[in-house]
């Protein structure tokens, strides 16, 4: 992650309680974890045009995030998938159903890219042109806006692959699919479309740091998969042919097929002879979502909380520890071992407090980063709707998968104490056209990203989070003013609705 930089504080007061957190209050963080691998250039505004909706019955179920993933993996059950394949081995699902092939073909086509070119696509940011030659990737990007005639030449004459970044910015059905997948996994889900001409290969053998789902949209593509040299890899890398050995899988993907493989799986793919071109969609997730990432995220708050009650952690380090390097300390031996024992004892004490529940596990960045960078709810307006809540109403939280509640130190720290605050972040006002596209820059709009409450409001927020619906009068807050202020603040961000008789 890049280092955070906090801008000037700007708040707008709400009735009674709760403050709106605006973009200038927040660190300027990366707008997406799943990185483009090459050709990143300075962002240039692109005119946003949605692709035409195609009226085809969907084989996918959008009733819930779970039903979406279940239908995506059918006929294999999700329990079998996560038991036998997830993070373990590849899976190829062959689909002989013409309706599934037709639906996959409607998600994105070569013709869609040709139509979008006129809307201001840029090389590097939106499109990469690549070809694998003698095991090496050759980038054929030009500068400036993409031209249809040049792309056609790249495909037909240069035999290059076209990589189109994040098509969910334009295609509504992909927005719909990826938004549900992000709710299911609790992680960002990016996508790329790859269009490769006959008897050509775009990328050399490599492995990724993401879980990969391949949907074959047009034509066919041959995939060769190899055993990982770095299981569950935490970074992207190419691999030479002499290191990867023989393929463990040699698969022809046909339109409507799905292929999954874990991060670290070495792979390469080409369009076979006799196939005019192949179009496939890569859905990728779980980048920087391992236990090590979580430990890095929660450790600062764990140490801070524990040091307030454990005097041993507040004891001073040995003299000159910062001046002497490891070799200096190891020459004496005794002091180095003493330091190691002291640190190990502190970690054991910390682990015991965590295991017995004496310390809260507070995410410092990961929760916030996910919510602030994920897709907004599909086809929903972020403005308040429905009746304004009153003390006599029964209410419920909406878009629970699009919000997180965190406890963090307040900005006004003093030498005497550090005040903890409750922050509610949500993704309702995220910009779909910026999803997974890197930094917004300093010109980002002053949009609302969430709410801030006193720590005393945490029980009431947890009540709302856990209940299907709840009477405002039952909120665990000391005064009527606090109860009304809480629900009004949430309603103003479109996170809460009043239960009607129809509901």
NORSULDA-V496049 format. One line per field, one symbol per residue. ss: DSSP state (~ for helix, > for strand, _ for the rest). phi: phi as a letter, one per 30 degrees, with the letter a starting at -180 (. if undefined). A space follows every 50 residues. Layout:
ss: ???
phi: ???
This chain:
ss: _____>____>>>_____>>>>~~~_>_______________________ ______________~~~~~~~~~____~~~~~~~______>>>____~~~ ~~~~~~~__~~~~~~~~~~__>>___>>>>>>>__>>>>_____>__~~~ ~~~~~~____>>>>>_~~~__~~~~~~~~~~~~~~___>>>>>>>>>__> _____>>___>>>>>>>>_>>>>>>>__________>>__~~~~____>> >>>>___>>>>____>>>>>>_____>>>>>>>>>_____~~~~~~~~~~ ~~~~~~~___~~~~___________~~~~~~~_~~~~~~~~~~~~~~~~~ ~~~~~__________~~~~~~~~____________________>>>>__~ ~~>>>>>>>__________>>>>>>>_____~~~_____________>>> >>>>~~~~~~~~~~~~___>>~~~_____~~~~~~~~~~~~~___>>>__ ___
phi: .dddbcdddbbcdceiajcddceddcedcecldddddaidbddbecdcbd dedcdbdcdcccdaedddddddcdddddddeddcbeicadbccdbcdedd dddedddabeddddddedcjdcdidcbccbbdbhibdcccdcciddcedd dddeddcdhcccccdhdddccdddeddddddddddiadbcabcccbdehb bdbdeabccbdccccdcbibbccccbdddbehecadadbdddcdidddbb bcdcejdbbcbddjddaabbdddiceacbbcccbaidhbcdddddddcde ddddddddccdddcddddeiddddddddddddiddddddddddddddddd ddddddidbdccddbdddddddcdddedhcdddebidddbdddcbadchd dcbbcbcbdddcdbddacdcbccccbcdcdcedcdiciddjdddddcdcl bbbdddddedddedddddaadedcddbdbdddddddddddddcicbbddc ddd
